[in-house]
Amino acid sequence: MLNSKKNICLMGNIIDWDLLEQHLGHHFEKESSPPLRLLLGLLYLMAMNNSSYEETLEHWCQSPEAQYLCGGYAENINLPIRPSTLSIWNREIGDQGIYWMRAAITVPLQSHLIH
């Protein structure tokens, strides 16, 4: 059962996903690409928990809140992608992707804290 008051869900609502789409969306234009929010959500989870690709995907399977962060809650707990695929996409977005991921959470969070 999804607990929308958990920090991970609140984080999903604070992240500026439009900013990420604007600056990183070109990486996800191919038909075989995973959804941007799924992939970047998984990378946020990985950074938040200081976990491996495998641990991150296991957490996603066990947590409705992690699934929510990544674009929605699913009853099915099958892995959305393989750990090796997550690794490849992490390299694909590179340092520029990490920069925009930080910007997408830092600016809205600062604005949210000020108000």
C-alpha positions in Angstrom: 0.0 0.0 0.0 1.4 3.4 -1.0 2.1 5.9 1.7 2.1 9.2 -0.1 3.4 11.0 3.0 6.7 9.2 3.0 9.7 11.4 2.0 10.4 9.4 -1.1 6.9 10.2 -2.4 7.3 13.8 -1.5 10.6 13.9 -3.3 8.8 12.6 -6.4 6.5 15.5 -6.2 9.2 18.1 -5.7 11.6 17.0 -8.5 11.2 19.2 -11.6 10.6 16.4 -14.1 9.9 18.9 -16.9 13.4 20.4 -16.5 14.9 16.9 -16.7 12.8 16.2 -19.8 13.9 19.4 -21.4 17.6 18.8 -20.8 17.9 15.0 -20.9 14.9 13.9 -22.9 16.9 13.5 -26.1 18.6 10.5 -24.5 15.2 8.8 -24.3 13.8 9.4 -27.7 14.5 5.9 -29.1 11.6 3.4 -29.0 13.8 1.0 -27.0 14.6 3.6 -24.4 13.2 3.2 -20.9 10.9 6.0 -19.7 12.9 9.0 -18.5 11.2 9.1 -15.1 11.8 5.4 -14.5 15.5 5.6 -15.2 16.2 8.9 -13.4 14.0 7.8 -10.5 16.1 4.7 -10.1 19.3 6.8 -10.2 17.9 9.1 -7.5 17.1 6.0 -5.4 20.6 4.7 -6.0 22.1 8.0 -4.8 19.7 8.4 -1.8 20.5 4.9 -0.5 24.1 4.7 -1.7 23.2 1.3 -3.2 24.3 -0.8 -6.1 22.3 -1.2 -9.3 21.0 -4.6 -8.0 20.1 -3.3 -4.6 18.3 -0.3 -6.1 16.2 -2.6 -8.3 15.4 -4.8 -5.4 14.3 -1.8 -3.4 12.1 -0.7 -6.3 10.4 -4.1 -6.3 9.7 -4.0 -2.6 8.6 -0.4 -2.2 5.4 1.2 -3.6 6.9 4.5 -2.7 10.0 3.8 -4.8 7.8 2.8 -7.7 5.8 6.0 -7.3 9.1 8.1 -7.4 9.9 6.3 -10.7 6.6 7.1 -12.4 3.8 5.1 -10.8 2.8 2.3 -8.6 2.5 -1.2 -10.2 1.0 -4.3 -8.7 3.5 -6.4 -10.6 6.9 -6.6 -8.9 8.9 -7.6 -11.9 12.1 -5.7 -12.5 11.5 -2.8 -14.8 15.0 -3.1 -16.3 18.2 -5.2 -15.7 21.0 -3.9 -13.4 23.3 -3.8 -16.4 20.9 -1.7 -18.4 20.7 0.8 -15.5 24.5 0.9 -15.5 24.6 1.6 -19.2 22.1 4.4 -18.9 23.9 5.9 -16.0 27.0 6.2 -18.2 24.8 7.5 -21.1 23.5 10.5 -19.2 27.0 11.1 -17.7 28.1 14.1 -15.7 25.7 16.4 -17.6 22.8 14.2 -16.5 23.9 14.3 -12.9 24.2 18.1 -13.1 20.6 18.4 -14.3 19.4 15.8 -11.8 20.9 17.9 -9.0 19.4 21.1 -10.5 15.9 19.5 -10.8 15.8 18.8 -7.1 17.8 21.6 -5.6 15.9 24.6 -7.1 12.4 23.3 -6.3 13.5 22.1 -2.8 15.0 25.6 -2.0 11.8 27.2 -3.3 9.7 24.8 -1.3 11.6 25.5 1.9 11.5 29.2 1.5 7.7 29.3 1.3 
